[in-house]
Amino acid sequence: MNSGIRKILVIGGGFAGMTAALQLSRQGFEVDLVEIDAGWRSYGAGISLHGSTLRVIKQLGLIDQFMQEGFATDGVELRGPNDAVLMSIPTPRVAGPEIPGGGAILRPALAKILSQAVRNSATNIRLGMTFTDISQDENGATVTFSDDSVSRYDLVIGADGLYSTVRTKVFPDAPKPRFIGQSVWRAILPRPDGIDTITMWMGPKLKVGVNCVTADKVYLFLTEDRATNEFVPPETFVETLRGLLERFPSPTIRKIASELSSEHHIVYRPLEQMLLPRPWHSNRIALIGDAVHATTPHLAAGACIGIEDAMVLAEELVKGSDLQGALTAFEERRWDRCRMVVENSGRLADIEIQGGSREEHASIMQQSMRSLAGAI
């Protein structure tokens, strides 16, 4: 390989880690993927994807599977709390003229598509496994695993999420994830009448939206202000989410509230963010995805930019003349885009918490989506 490396370890089998392992193995690198969860499970409800994410999925040769399992549409519709349409935001078809500008899919379904592709690749997968130590020298990294085995690698990629242990090992003074004062509720529901694309209702202190994950199901999300990050008992999920939905006068949302039940796979999560200043690598160890730029879901771009990271890193490792140059080039291509997503998502949260300008909120969304449609 041009970057002078052959053997790579990917730590973490989430969306970014799976994409990295898949693309790097296809480029001829010898790849090990370790994932701490022996069941390689994906939790959560649905996930919204920008056209730029669909572009990467197409590059991976997986767009047909996505279209079979998920759903894709054009545009984003913003409504007031009572169904009045405030604005329609276009979503360019960046993945190709035949592929809509955005989409959504059940998280487990996307994880299954990617994990099956990784299993079908040359990647060596080790589940129920993590690392216990990494030591580096100028020629490589020696990794000790939780089963006491030891292996040598030219490059280690940390794709182990918001609370990355690789980040803690390499950058012990890195900023910690920060609770932003909001939480998100998610659920999977029957598709409401009249919903043709991703639709959001903007209330005075709440925002709720739906996005089609199949032809007959939608992924619902609702952001709620919370001053503190307190535990919410699962047995209260239905009652609490119903009460929040009932604050909207929209007949569509009221109907969803009246029919809500424990069968709708309700998930609650406090929202945290973290942006690691450059560099994102140290000698033979590099970080991607939530390990370096964990964002809130206000732009629905967290998984998007992590998946993009993996593709860009693979490209730079193939064309780079040396490893450090390739890693630096990767960061230069990713920094502004990922920082924009984290910072703009945070600003959208601030506007929602403070009851700020809807015009500014819509403008930030438009500008961000325009940027995300650009080349990576």
C-alpha positions as CSV (number, residue, x, y, z in Angstrom):
1,M,0.0,0.0,0.0
2,N,1.2,3.5,-0.7
3,S,0.9,4.6,2.9
4,G,3.4,1.9,3.8
5,I,1.0,-0.1,6.0
6,R,-0.5,-3.6,5.7
7,K,-2.2,-4.8,8.9
8,I,-4.9,-2.7,10.6
9,L,-7.0,-3.1,13.8
10,V,-10.4,-1.5,14.1
11,I,-11.7,-1.3,17.6
12,G,-15.5,-1.0,17.7
13,G,-18.1,-2.6,15.5
14,G,-20.6,0.3,15.2
15,F,-21.5,2.0,11.9
16,A,-18.1,3.8,11.6
17,G,-16.1,0.8,12.6
18,M,-18.0,-1.5,10.3
19,T,-17.6,0.8,7.4
20,A,-13.9,1.2,8.0
21,A,-13.3,-2.5,8.3
22,L,-15.3,-3.2,5.1
23,Q,-13.7,-0.6,2.9
24,L,-10.2,-1.2,4.1
25,S,-10.4,-4.9,3.6
26,R,-11.8,-4.4,0.1
27,Q,-8.7,-2.1,-0.6
28,G,-6.4,-5.0,0.2
29,F,-5.4,-4.3,3.8
30,E,-5.3,-7.1,6.4
31,V,-8.0,-6.0,8.8
32,D,-9.0,-7.2,12.3
33,L,-12.2,-5.9,13.8
34,V,-12.8,-6.3,17.6
35,E,-16.2,-5.6,19.1
36,I,-16.9,-5.9,22.9
37,D,-20.5,-7.0,22.4
38,A,-20.4,-10.8,21.7
39,G,-23.9,-10.5,20.1
40,W,-22.8,-7.6,17.9
41,R,-26.2,-6.0,18.6
42,S,-27.4,-2.5,17.6
43,Y,-29.8,-0.8,20.0
44,G,-32.2,2.0,19.3
45,A,-35.2,2.8,17.1
46,G,-34.7,4.4,13.7
47,I,-31.9,6.4,12.1
48,S,-32.2,9.3,9.6
49,L,-29.6,9.4,6.8
50,H,-28.7,12.3,4.6
51,G,-28.1,11.9,0.9
52,S,-24.3,12.1,1.6
53,T,-24.7,8.9,3.7
54,L,-26.6,7.2,1.0
55,R,-23.8,8.2,-1.3
56,V,-21.3,6.3,0.9
57,I,-23.7,3.3,1.1
58,K,-23.9,3.3,-2.6
59,Q,-20.1,3.3,-2.8
60,L,-20.1,0.3,-0.6
61,G,-22.4,-1.5,-3.0
62,L,-25.2,-1.7,-0.4
63,I,-27.7,0.8,-1.7
64,D,-30.1,-1.9,-3.0
65,Q,-30.2,-3.6,0.4
66,F,-30.9,-0.2,2.0
67,M,-33.7,0.5,-0.3
68,Q,-35.2,-2.9,0.4
69,E,-35.0,-2.6,4.1
70,G,-35.4,1.2,4.6
71,F,-37.1,4.1,2.9
72,A,-35.9,7.2,1.0
73,T,-37.7,10.5,0.3
74,D,-37.0,14.0,-0.9
75,G,-37.2,17.2,1.2
76,V,-37.8,18.2,4.8
77,E,-41.0,19.8,5.9
78,L,-41.1,22.1,8.9
79,R,-44.5,22.8,10.5
80,G,-45.8,24.8,13.4
81,P,-47.3,23.1,16.4
82,N,-50.7,23.1,14.7
83,D,-49.7,21.5,11.3
84,A,-49.3,24.8,9.5
85,V,-46.4,24.4,7.0
86,L,-43.6,26.9,7.8
87,M,-41.0,25.9,5.3
88,S,-40.0,23.1,2.9
89,I,-36.2,22.4,2.7
90,P,-35.0,20.6,-0.4
91,T,-32.6,17.7,-0.1
92,P,-30.4,17.3,-3.3
93,R,-30.1,13.9,-4.8
94,V,-26.3,13.6,-4.2
95,A,-26.2,9.8,-4.3
96,G,-27.5,9.8,-7.9
97,P,-30.5,10.9,-9.9
98,E,-32.4,7.7,-9.0
99,I,-31.9,7.9,-5.2
100,P,-33.9,10.4,-3.1
101,G,-32.1,13.1,-1.1
102,G,-32.5,11.4,2.3
103,G,-33.9,8.4,4.0
104,A,-34.3,6.4,7.2
105,I,-34.1,2.9,8.4
106,L,-34.4,0.9,11.6
107,R,-31.0,0.9,13.4
108,P,-30.9,-2.9,13.7
109,A,-31.7,-3.2,10.0
110,L,-28.8,-0.9,9.0
111,A,-26.5,-2.7,11.4
112,K,-27.5,-6.1,9.8
113,I,-26.7,-4.8,6.3
114,L,-23.3,-3.6,7.3
115,S,-22.3,-6.5,9.6
116,Q,-23.3,-9.0,6.9
117,A,-21.1,-7.2,4.4
118,V,-18.2,-7.2,6.8
119,R,-18.7,-10.9,7.5
120,N,-18.6,-11.5,3.7
121,S,-15.4,-9.6,3.4
122,A,-11.9,-10.7,4.3
123,T,-12.1,-9.0,7.7
124,N,-11.1,-11.1,10.7
125,I,-13.9,-10.5,13.2
126,R,-13.4,-11.0,16.9
127,L,-16.6,-10.6,19.0
128,G,-16.8,-10.3,22.8
129,M,-13.3,-8.8,22.7
130,T,-11.6,-5.5,23.4
131,F,-8.1,-4.3,24.1
132,T,-6.4,-3.9,27.5
133,D,-3.3,-2.2,26.4
134,I,-1.7,-0.5,23.4
135,S,2.0,0.3,23.1
136,Q,3.6,2.1,20.2
137,D,6.9,2.5,18.6
138,E,8.0,4.1,15.3
139,N,7.3,0.8,13.4
140,G,3.9,-0.2,14.7
141,A,1.6,-0.8,17.7
142,T,1.5,-3.8,19.9
143,V,-2.1,-4.6,21.2
144,T,-2.9,-6.8,24.2
145,F,-6.5,-8.1,24.1
146,S,-8.9,-9.1,26.9
147,D,-8.2,-12.8,26.2
148,D,-4.5,-12.1,26.9
149,S,-3.6,-12.5,23.2
150,V,-1.1,-10.1,21.7
151,S,-0.9,-8.9,18.1
152,R,1.1,-6.4,16.2
153,Y,-0.4,-3.8,13.8
154,D,0.7,-1.0,11.5
155,L,-2.3,1.1,12.4
156,V,-5.0,1.0,15.1
157,I,-8.3,2.7,14.5
158,G,-10.4,3.7,17.5
159,A,-14.1,3.6,16.5
160,D,-15.5,2.9,19.9
161,G,-17.9,5.7,20.4
162,L,-18.8,8.5,22.7
163,Y,-17.0,7.0,25.7
164,S,-14.1,5.7,23.7
165,T,-11.5,3.8,25.7
166,V,-9.0,4.3,22.9
167,R,-9.4,8.1,23.2
168,T,-8.8,7.9,26.9
169,K,-5.7,5.8,26.3
170,V,-4.2,8.1,23.6
171,F,-5.5,11.5,24.7
172,P,-6.1,11.3,28.5
173,D,-6.7,15.1,28.7
174,A,-9.4,15.1,26.0
175,P,-12.6,16.9,26.7
176,K,-15.3,14.8,28.3
177,P,-18.8,14.4,26.8
178,R,-21.1,17.2,27.9
179,F,-24.8,17.0,28.6
180,I,-26.5,19.8,26.7
181,G,-29.7,20.2,28.7
182,Q,-31.9,18.2,26.3
183,S,-33.0,14.6,25.9
184,V,-34.5,12.8,23.0
185,W,-37.4,10.3,22.9
186,R,-37.7,7.9,20.0
187,A,-40.3,5.4,18.9
188,I,-41.4,3.2,16.0
189,L,-45.0,3.8,14.9
190,P,-47.4,3.1,12.0
191,R,-47.0,5.7,9.3
192,P,-49.5,8.5,9.9
193,D,-51.8,9.6,7.0
194,G,-50.5,12.5,5.0
195,I,-46.8,12.0,5.9
196,D,-44.8,11.7,2.7
197,T,-41.3,12.8,3.8
198,I,-39.4,13.8,7.0
199,T,-41.7,16.2,8.8
200,M,-41.0,18.2,12.0
201,W,-43.3,20.2,14.2
202,M,-41.7,23.2,16.0
203,G,-43.4,23.9,19.4
204,P,-42.4,26.7,21.8
205,K,-40.3,24.3,23.9
206,L,-40.5,21.0,22.2
207,K,-39.7,19.6,18.7
208,V,-41.2,16.4,17.3
209,G,-40.7,14.8,14.0
210,V,-41.3,11.6,12.0
211,N,-39.4,10.0,9.2
212,C,-40.4,6.9,7.2
213,V,-38.2,3.8,8.0
214,T,-40.3,1.5,5.8
215,A,-43.3,2.1,3.5
216,D,-45.7,1.7,6.5
217,K,-43.6,2.6,9.6
218,V,-42.1,5.8,10.8
219,Y,-39.4,6.7,13.3
220,L,-40.6,9.3,15.8
221,F,-38.2,11.6,17.6
222,L,-39.0,14.3,20.2
223,T,-36.5,16.6,21.9
224,E,-37.3,17.8,25.4
225,D,-35.5,20.3,27.6
226,R,-34.1,18.8,30.9
227,A,-32.0,20.8,33.3
228,T,-30.3,17.8,34.7
229,N,-29.4,14.4,33.4
230,E,-31.6,12.2,35.6
231,F,-32.6,8.6,35.3
232,V,-36.1,8.1,33.7
233,P,-37.7,4.8,34.7
234,P,-38.7,2.7,31.7
235,E,-42.1,1.9,33.1
236,T,-42.9,5.7,32.8
237,F,-41.9,5.9,29.1
238,V,-45.4,5.6,27.5
239,E,-47.1,8.0,29.9
240,T,-44.3,10.6,29.8
241,L,-43.9,10.6,26.0
242,R,-47.7,10.7,25.5
243,G,-47.9,13.8,27.8
244,L,-45.2,15.5,25.8
245,L,-46.9,14.8,22.5
246,E,-50.2,16.1,23.8
247,R,-48.7,19.5,24.1
248,F,-49.0,19.8,20.4
249,P,-52.4,20.9,18.9
250,S,-51.5,19.1,15.6
251,P,-54.2,16.5,14.9
252,T,-51.5,14.2,13.5
253,I,-49.4,14.3,16.7
254,R,-52.5,14.1,18.9
255,K,-53.5,10.9,17.1
256,I,-50.0,9.5,17.6
257,A,-50.3,10.3,21.3
258,S,-53.7,8.6,21.7
259,E,-52.4,5.4,20.1
260,L,-49.0,5.3,21.8
261,S,-48.2,2.0,23.7
262,S,-45.3,0.0,25.0
263,E,-45.3,-1.9,21.7
264,H,-43.8,1.1,19.9
265,H,-40.2,0.5,21.1
266,I,-39.8,3.7,23.0
267,V,-36.2,4.7,23.7
268,Y,-35.1,7.6,25.9
269,R,-31.6,9.1,25.8
270,P,-30.0,12.3,27.3
271,L,-28.1,14.2,24.7
272,E,-24.3,14.7,25.0
273,Q,-21.7,16.1,22.7
274,M,-17.9,16.2,22.4
275,L,-15.5,17.6,19.8
276,L,-11.8,16.6,20.2
277,P,-9.4,19.3,18.9
278,R,-6.9,18.1,16.3
279,P,-4.9,16.0,16.1
280,W,-7.2,13.0,16.0
281,H,-4.2,10.6,15.7
282,S,-1.1,9.9,17.7
283,N,1.6,8.0,15.8
284,R,0.0,4.6,14.9
285,I,-3.4,5.2,16.5
286,A,-6.2,7.2,14.8
287,L,-9.8,8.0,16.0
288,I,-12.9,8.3,13.9
289,G,-16.7,8.8,14.5
290,D,-18.2,9.6,17.9
291,A,-14.8,9.0,19.5
292,V,-13.7,12.4,18.2
293,H,-16.9,14.3,17.2
294,A,-20.0,13.1,19.0
295,T,-22.9,15.3,18.1
296,T,-26.5,15.7,19.1
297,P,-29.2,14.5,16.6
298,H,-30.5,18.0,15.6
299,L,-29.0,17.6,12.1
300,A,-29.5,13.8,12.0
301,A,-25.8,13.6,10.9
302,G,-24.0,11.8,13.7
303,A,-23.9,8.4,12.0
304,C,-23.5,10.2,8.7
305,I,-20.2,11.9,9.5
306,G,-18.8,8.7,11.2
307,I,-19.5,6.6,8.2
308,E,-18.0,9.3,6.0
309,D,-14.9,9.3,8.2
310,A,-14.3,5.6,7.5
311,M,-14.6,6.1,3.8
312,V,-12.3,9.1,3.7
313,L,-9.7,7.4,5.9
314,A,-9.6,4.4,3.6
315,E,-9.1,6.7,0.6
316,E,-6.2,8.6,2.2
317,L,-4.5,5.4,3.3
318,V,-4.6,4.0,-0.2
319,K,-3.3,7.1,-1.9
320,G,-1.0,8.5,0.7
321,S,2.7,8.2,0.4
322,D,3.3,7.6,4.1
323,L,1.1,6.9,7.2
324,Q,1.5,10.2,9.0
325,G,0.8,12.2,5.8
326,A,-2.3,10.1,5.2
327,L,-3.7,10.6,8.7
328,T,-3.0,14.3,8.5
329,A,-4.8,14.5,5.1
330,F,-7.7,12.6,6.5
331,E,-8.1,15.2,9.3
332,E,-7.8,18.1,7.0
333,R,-10.7,16.7,4.9
334,R,-12.9,16.0,7.9
335,W,-12.3,18.7,10.5
336,D,-14.4,21.6,9.1
337,R,-17.3,19.4,8.1
338,C,-17.4,17.5,11.4
339,R,-16.9,20.7,13.5
340,M,-19.8,22.3,11.6
341,V,-22.1,19.4,12.4
342,V,-21.3,19.5,16.1
343,E,-21.4,23.2,16.5
344,N,-24.5,23.8,14.4
345,S,-26.3,21.0,16.1
346,G,-25.4,22.6,19.5
347,R,-26.7,25.9,18.3
348,L,-30.0,24.4,17.2
349,A,-30.3,22.9,20.7
350,D,-29.6,26.3,22.3
351,I,-32.3,28.0,20.2
352,E,-34.8,25.3,21.2
353,I,-33.9,25.5,24.9
354,Q,-34.0,29.3,24.9
355,G,-37.1,29.7,22.7
356,G,-35.0,31.6,20.2
357,S,-35.6,32.6,16.6
358,R,-37.4,30.0,14.4
359,E,-35.9,31.9,11.4
360,E,-32.4,31.3,12.6
361,H,-33.2,27.7,13.4
362,A,-34.5,27.1,9.8
363,S,-31.6,29.0,8.3
364,I,-29.0,26.9,10.2
365,M,-30.8,23.8,9.0
366,Q,-30.8,24.9,5.4
367,Q,-27.1,26.0,5.5
368,S,-26.0,22.8,7.2
369,M,-27.9,20.5,4.8
370,R,-26.5,22.4,1.9
371,S,-23.0,21.8,3.3
372,L,-23.6,18.1,3.9
373,A,-24.7,17.7,0.3
374,G,-21.2,18.7,-0.8
375,A,-18.3,16.4,-1.6
376,I,-16.5,14.7,1.3
